Amino acid sequence: MKNSLLGFLLSSLLLLSLSSLAQSTSPIAYGEQVQASGAGRRALYQHALAWSEKGFTYAPKTDVKADAAAGTLQLRGTSKVKTLNNNKPVETAVRFEFVFRATDNGYDYNIGSFEVVPNNKQPTVTVQLDDYIAQLAADRDNSRTNNDRRVRAQASSLASEVALSFRSYMNSHEGESDDTIGLK
């Protein structure tokens, strides 16, 4: 009985560790489809555009592409992630893409396409986040700093934070129709 229980616990632990390894290699992104009744495509687009102008705090904001006719909005935001170097935090810029699309029944949005600016002196040179995390994992000091896991967790948290900010803003305007735009 004890051996079968011990075997079960060990196999469960092995399965959990394998699933966590599989999860750690997935790209960091957050996306959602939202059903919104009562608000039209134009109103949803206008709310998303207003959020991008007033509520999007991830500056500098670049590559803004807004198309009212299609109900789409796309932009890039910037934030920071911290790594440890000789037990001192080092901030590194990270850029991400926010994409919004209004539909007749609601909207969908996605936060993804993360890139890192590894050298602040060369802000135009970027590396895909997954490649940067792989470089951190290969670093000989990573067993002490855990920078690969640290950066992955911070980027994942950033994606969730952007989504929470956007959804909160959109939910505060839920049910407003096209007729109420500009009347406040």
Beta strands, then each sheet from edge to edge (+ up, - down):
strand 1: 30-35
strand 2: 62-67
strand 3: 72-85
strand 4: 88-103
strand 5: 106-117
strand 6: 127-128
sheet 1: 1+ 5- 4+ 3- 2+
sheet 2: 1+ 5- 6+
end
